[in-house]
Amino acid sequence: MPVSPNLSEIVTTTLRNRSGTVADDVTKNNGLLSRLNSRGRKKPISGGRTIVQELQYAENSTFRRYSGYDILNVQPSDVITAAEYDLKQAAVAVSMSGLEQLQNSGEDAVLDLLEQRIENAETTLKNNIALDCYSDGTADGGRQIGGLQLLISTSPTSGTVGGISRATWGFWRNQKFSASADGGAAATSANIQSYMNRLYMSCVRGSDAPDLVVADNNFFRLYWESLQAIQRITSADKGMAGFQSLQYMGADVIFDGGFGGGAPLNQMFFLNTKYLFYRPHRDRDMAPIGDERMNTNQDAFVQLMGFAGNLTMNNAFLQGVLFA
C-alpha cells in the first residue's frame, strides 16, 4: 500500500485552491501592481497570439474653424492603432521523490514536507513576477515580463515596445530627466524636488497627471529627507494599501519594498496608471499547469504552477523617469 495514497492529487488540489490567493498576494507584494489592481487596471486576457492594447496616437485631423457655408473636412481620420505585447511565461515546480515519501513516513509527515515546498514555490513565483515588473524584459533571452525599465526607458528614442518603434514614432516616447545629462549636480536631498518638478511638468496634460511615483531606496530616501522638516508621510490606509507612502503633487510616492526591491538603482518613475495595465492570462494567473507529471523511468512526481501575461501600456508620453 502506498505511503500516502493520492499524494499528487493532494498537491494539485491544494495549488488550485490557493492559486487565487497567490495571485492576489502578487499585487499586495508590489506597489505598482497594487495601484493597478485598485484602479481596475488588472485586466486578464482569455486567449490570443499576443496581448493587443489599443491606443490613440493622434488627434482627429478633421478639426476646422468655419463660418457659414464653409466646406468642412469629413474625410476619415486615422487616429487609433494598437500595441502588441507577447505573452511571457514563468513556472515553478513542486516535486517529491519516492524516497522522500518513504523517509517522511506517515501521511502527516509527508504533508508537512509538501506544505513547505508548496509555500516556497508560491513565494518564489510571486516574488519573481513582482520583481520582473521593474525589469527591461531581457532576462532569459527575452522571456521576461517587459517591466518599467522597458516601458518607461532612460533612452526613449530607441528600441521597440509593443511592436512600435520609438525611434520612428514620437508619440511612443516617454519623458525623462537626468541631472547629469542636463549639466546639473548629482541628486541630493537639497535638489531632488527641483528635479522632480521638472520631470513632473513634462508628464502633465491638463488634469491628466502622474498618480504614482515609484523610486528605488536611494531616491526615495533623498525625497524623504527633503521633507523631513514637514513630515508629509501618509498612513498606509490613506494612500497605497499596505505601503507607507509620501505625497508629491497628489501622487503617492513609494519605494519598492526595501531589502531585495526591484526598482533600478537611482531611478524614480512618474506613472500615470490610467495608461498602464497588468494583463495575466485568466487560466494561468499563478495557477497549476495541467496535472501531476511522472516520468516512466523515474520514481518521483512533479506539479507545475505558472504565470502567463505581461505588463502593457497605451500611452507613453505621459509617463516619465528621473535617473542619475
N, C-alpha and C positions, 0 to 999 in steps of 0.2 A: 504494500500500500504506500502511496507517495507520502513523503514527509508532510507536505502541505498541499492537499488537492486544490486544483483550480487557482493556483497561485498567480499565474499570468493574468487570469481573468480579474483577480482582485486588483492587480496593478492597473489594468486598462480601465476598469470601472472607477477606481479612485481618481485617475487622471482626468477622466471625463467629468466626474462630479466636481472637480476642483478647477477645471480649465477657466470657467468664468471668473472665479475668484482671482486666479493668477493674472488673467488679462486685466482685471481691474487694478490689481496691485502694480502692474507696469505703469499705469498712468499716475498712480499715487507715488511712485518711486522717481518721478521725473517732472520737474516744474513745467516744462514745455507741454508735455502730454496732458498734465493735469489741467492746464488752461485750455488746451484744445478740446478736451473732453467736456469741461464745464461750459464752453461756448458752443457745443454741438458740432464741433469740427472733427470728431471721430466719426468717420463715415465708412463703415465696412463695405466691401465690394462682394459681389456674388459670382463673378467669373470674368472672362475676357482674357485676351492675349496680353494686354497691357492695362494699366490704370490710366484712364483718359480724364484729364482735368480741363474743362472748358475755361476760356479766358477771353476778356475783351482787351484788344491791343490798340485800339484807336477810337477816336470819336467819329460820329456819323458825319460823313463829308457833304451831306446834302443841306447842311445849315445855311440859310441865306436870310439876309435882311432884305425886305422888299417893300414896295409901295404900290397900292392899287392893283393894276393888271400885270405887274412884272411876272415874267416866267420863272417858275420855281424849279429846282432840281429834284426830280423824282427818281433818279437812277438808283438802283440797289447799291447799298454801301457795305463793303466787306469790312466788318469790324470784329468778328468773332473767329477765333481759332482754338486750338486745343494743344495742350502739352501732354505727352505720353510718357508715363513712368513704368519701368519694368517692375514686375513682382520680385521682391527679394525674399529669400527663404533662409530659415535657420532652424536647427533642431538640436535637441539633447536626448540622450538615451538613458533609460533606467534598465539595468541588466542584473542578472543573478545567475551564477553557475550552479550546477547540480551539487558540486562540492560545498558551496556556501550554504545551500539548503540543508545539507547533512550536518555541517559544522554548527549551524544555528538550529539545532534540533528542537522541535516543538513549534507549534504554529505561532504562538505569541512571540517567540524569539525571532522567527523569520519575518513576521510582520513589523517588528521593531526595526530590523535592519532595512526592510523595504521603505518604511516610513521616512527614515533618514535619507535614503537615496532619492526618494521622490521629492522631498523638501529641497534637497540640494540641487536637483535637476531644475525644479521650478525657479529657485533663486538664481541659478546660473542663467537661465533663459531670460528672465525678466530684467536682470541687471545688464546683460549684454545688449538686449534690444534698447533699453533706456540709454546706454552709452552710445549706441550706434546713431541715435537721433541727433548727436552732435558731430557726426563724422563727415568726411568728404566722400564717402562711398567707394573708396579704392581698396579697402582691405579684402583679402582672399580673392584677388583677381576681379574686383568689381562686384562681388556677390553681396556686398554690404548695403544696408539701407543708405540712401543718399540723404545725409543729415544736414544740419545747419551750415556746415562748412562748404557743402556743395551748393545748397540753395541760395545762401547769402554769403558770397565769396569776397575775400580780400582782393581778388583780381576779377572784377565783374565784367570786364570787356573780353574775356577769353573763356573758352570751354563751352560745353553744351549741357543744358539742363532740360529734361523732359523732351528731348529731341529738337529743341530750339537753340540755335547758335547765338550766344551772347555777343560774339564778335560782329555778327550781322545785324541783329535786332536790338536797337537801343532800349526799347520798352521792357526788355527782359533783363536789364542790368539793375542790380540793387545799388543802394547808396553805400558809401564807405568814407571813413575819415581816419587818417593816420597822422599823428602829431609829427613824427619824424619826417614823413614824406612832404609835409607842408612847412618844413623849416622850424617847427616848434620844438619844445623840450619834451623829454620823456614824461609820461603821465605820472602825476603826483596827486596827493590829496588837495593841493593848492590849485591845480589846473584841471582836474578831471571834470568838474562841472562845466567849465568853458568848452571843453572838447565834446562833452555830451550834448551841450546846447547846439553846437554847430551841426552835428550829425542829426539831431532830432528835427531841426528845422527843415532839413532836406528830405525828411521822411513824412512830412505832413502835407495833406491835401484837404483844405477846408477843415471839416471836423473829423476827417479820417486821419488817425494818428496812431503811433505805436501804443499798445496797451500792455506790453510785457517786455521787460529788459532782462536778459539772461547774461550773467557775467561769470567769468572764472573767479576763483577765490581772491586773486590779487586785485583785479579791477573792482570787484565788489568791496574789498577792504578799503581801497582808496576812496570810493564814493562814500562808504560808511563813515570813514574818518573825517571826510569833508562836512558831514552832517552832525558830527559828534556834539557840537555845542547846542543844537536844537533837537536832536534825538527824534527824528521823524520815522520811528520804527512802528510798524503796524502789527497788530496781533494776527495770529495765523488764521482766525476765523473771519477776518475782515477783508483780506486780500486773497492770497493764494492758500487754499485749504491745505493745512499740513506743512506749509512752508512759511518761515519767518521772512518778511519782506520789508524793504524800504519803499519809499514812494518817489517818483520823479514825474512831474507833469501829468499826474493822474494815472501813471503806469506803475505796476508792481515791478520792483527791482529785486531779483533773487539771484543767489548763487546756486550752482547746480548740484549741491549735495555735500560739499566739504570733501572729506577724505575719499579719494578714488573717483572724484567727479569727472565728467566727460567734457566739459567746456574747454576749448583750446586755450593755452596759456596767453594771458594778456589780451583777451578779446572780450567784447561786450556786444551782444546782439540786440538791436532795437526791432522788435517784432510787432507787426500788425497781424494778430492771429485770425482776423477776419478772412485772410487770404492764405492761411496755412491749414493743411489737413493731414490727419493720421488715418491711413487707409489700410487696415488689416483685412485679409480675406475672412469672410464670416465663418468659413469652415476650417480655418487654420489660425485662429486667434488664440494662441497658447493652448492648442488642443491636441489630443492624441492623434498620431498619424497611423491610421489603419489599426489592425490588431497586433497582438504579440508576434514576434518573429523568432524562429528557431531553426538553425542550420541542421541539416540532416546528419552532418558529421561533427556536431558539437553539442556537449551537454550543458547548454545554457539557453536562456531566453532573453530577448531584448524588446522593450517597448519604447517607441519614439514619441516625443512630444515636440510640436513645432509651431513655427510662425511663418506666415507669408503676407507680404504687404509692403508698404513704403510710406515715406513722408512725401507730400506733394504741395505744390504752390501754384496759385493762379494770378499772382501779382508780385512782381519783383521790385519795382521802383519805389514802393512804399515800405520796403524793408531795408535795414542798414546794419553795418558792423563797424565798431570802433576798435582799432587794434594798434599795437605798439609799433 
